[in-house]
Amino acid sequence: MRRVLRALVGNRPRPLTALALALTLVAGGFAAWAGQDWYAAAHDDRSAYAAQRDEALAAGEQAVQNLNTLDHRDLDRGLDLWESSTTGELHEQLASGRAEFAEQVKEAKTITTARVLSGAVTELDDRAGRARVLVALRVTVKASDGAKTEKDSRMLGELTRTKGRWRLSALGQAPVGGASAR
């Protein structure tokens, strides 16, 4: 038996074979570790929660921008966008006051555009389908005479998930500044 092994392997050591075997074992160990890490991350509740947070933030920023953007030349489209971005009591308020508000905007002939500067989710209850966002935006108002004014504001929004989609259910100004320490 030894003769057969010596004939196959030979009498001298094989460093290349030993190195290849060692590298194979290291690569296999790394693959097992990486696979276990990947599996753990893929089945971690935190990643699903983070995805919901990101989805709520994107929807909140877009909805706040929508509700601060309106062009008197395409009023129906803008007001439809307002209504599709909202739910609950806020939606009912916008829908019930739509005609009166449309008249005021037509008369003023203003174009209001908003641009989100930054946003954050301040609260998220994924199971209940509720979230709160803080959105900083710059609102530009162009009057009928062509004069433009810009105003930075911070808005607090409450979101409710309805039919799998986040929509604004409340919106208000965030307090600016704070009490000074003396």
N, C-alpha and C positions, 0 to 999 in steps of 0.2 A: 504494500500500500504506500509505504514511504517513497518507494521508487517512482510510483505513478505521480505522487504529489510533487516530488523534486523535478520530474520531467515537465510537469505542467507549470510549476511556479519557478523552478530553478533554485540554485543555492544562494544567489545574491539578493539582498534586500531590494524592494521596489518602492522608492520614495514617491514617485509619481502616483502610484496606486494608493498609497497611504494618504497622500495629500488630497486626492480626488474623493476618497472615502470620508475624510474629515470635513471637506467642504460640503459634501452631500448631506452629512449629518447636521452641520450648522444651518444650511439652507432649509432643510426640513424642519428644524426647530423653529427658525424664524417664521416660516410659513404657518406653522401650527399656532404660534403666538399671535401673529397678525390676524389669522382667521378667527381666533377666539375674541380678539379685540373688536374686530368688525362685527361679529355676531352680537356681542354685548351692546355695542353702540346702536346697531339696527333695531334691537329689541328694548331699548331704553325709553321709558316714558318721557324723560326730559326732552328728547329730540322731538317728540310729537307735540309737547307743550310749547317748545320754542317755535315750531312751525305755526301753531295757532296764534302765538304772540305776534309773529311776523305778519301773518295774514290779517290779524286785527289792526295792526299798525298801518299797513298799506291801505286797507279799506278806510280806516279812520282819517288818515291824511287826505285821501282822495275825496272823501265825503265833505270834510271841512273845506277843502279847496273848492269843491262844487258849490257849496252853499255861500261862498264868498265871491263867486264869479257869475256875472249876469250882463248880457248885452241887450239893450233895448231894441236892436234891429232883429234879433232872433230870440225874442222873449219866450215863446212857447217851448222851444227846445231847452232853454235854460231852466225854466220852471219845471219842465218834465224831469230834467236831470236832478233838480232839487228833490222832487217827490220820490224818484227812484233811489235816492241816496238815504232816505229816511224811513223810519217806522214808528209806530206807536203814536203818542201824543204829539210829538214834533211833526210827524207826517200829517196828522189831522189838522194841526194849526196851519201848516203851509197850504194844504188843499182847501181848507175853508176860507182862507183869506187871499186866495190866488187872484181872483178877478180884481179886487180892490188894489192889491199890491201891483198888479200888472199895469193898471191905469196910472198909478203914481210913477212907475219907472218909465212908461211911455211919455208921460208929460215932462219928466226931468231929462229924458234923452241921455242917460248916462251909460257908460260902459265900465264895468267893474271886473277886474281880473285879480286873481290871487295866485301866489306862488308859495309853496311850502318851503320853509327854511329848515325846519327840523321837527322831529316828533318823537314821542316816547309813549309806550304803554305804561300807565301808572298802576293799573290794576287789571287782573285777568282771572275770571272764573270760567274756565273752559267748560266745565260740566253744566253750569247754569246758562252758558251762552251770553255772558255779560263781560264788558271790558270798559275801561276808561282810558282816554288818551289825552295827551297834552300836545298841542300842535302850534308851532310858531310859524307865522306866515306874513308875507308882505302883500298888502292889498293896494292896488293902483286904481284910482277912480279918474276916468276921463269925462269931463263935463261936456255939455253940448257946444260950448264955445272953444273947445280944444284944450282947455287948461287941465293939467294933470296934477294929482296929489298922490303921495304914497304914505302909507301908514303901516307900521309893523304892529302886529298884535299877537297875543297868545290866547288860544281858545282851549277850553276844556270840553271834551265830548264824551258822551256815554254811548256805547255801542251795544246793540242787541243782535244776536245771531238769529235770523229768521230764514227759513228754507235754505239753510246751509250757507248763508251769506251775511256778513257783518254790515249793519246799517246803523246810522246815527239815530238814537232815540232821544237825545237831549244835547244841546249845545249852548255854551255861554262863554263870556269873557273870563279869562284867568286873571286873578289879582296880580298886579304888577308891583314890584318893590316889596319892602317889608319894614317892619318897625326897626328903628335904629337903636342900638344899644348905647345907653348913657350911663 
